Amino acid sequence: MKKLFVPIILSIAFSNLAVLLYVNKFVITLDNLLDARYLIPIADMLLGNALRGNVVGIGDFYRDIKRNENRYLYSLSIGADMYEAVLPYLRKSMRTVVKPTLANIYSIGIVALPGMMTGQILEGASPLVAIKYQISIMIAIYVSTLLSTTLSILASLRTAFDEYGLVKKGLYGKKI
């Protein structure tokens, strides 16, 4: 699993940085994209959710391949390349990853008021502005989580699979 560390960290860093800079430039329209007042809280929200998504997504992906090893090997044996053979497992993992984020988006404002939105309202900002920011942050979290998990899984494929598309021995360890 140590071999998967570098590709996964780079995928998480790239996707979160891309979404963070996009939000700071085009949503908030900051002159200084690295203004700590905005950078730190937004990066914290994106990174926290992306890490949760990666833990769930990568674990689910490799567990499914191990659980359905015969089906995966059958796909390879009838001519699918590695990417075609892992596609169903990648799709299932992505659905598993986005479900909690979507549930959170559905409940915001109805069941719970998020801290950012509440803080803006208490500071004196218009509730409409606070809602717009919250919607944009939730979209950014969704995109960041989906992008980082997808890139992490795809980046880990080169390390976790051999040239024949088989999972390398020792990847799973003793238990899964």
Secondary structure, DSSP 8 states (H G I E B T S, - for coil): -GGGHHHHHHHHHHHHHHHHHHIIIIIS--SSTT-HHHHHHHHHHHHHHHHHHHHHHHHHHHHHHHHTHHHHHHHHHTT--HHHHHHHHHHHHHHHHHHHHHHHHHHBTTTB--HHHHHHHHHT--HHHHHHHHHHHHHHHHHHHHHHHHHHHHHHHHHHB-TTS-B-TTSS-S--
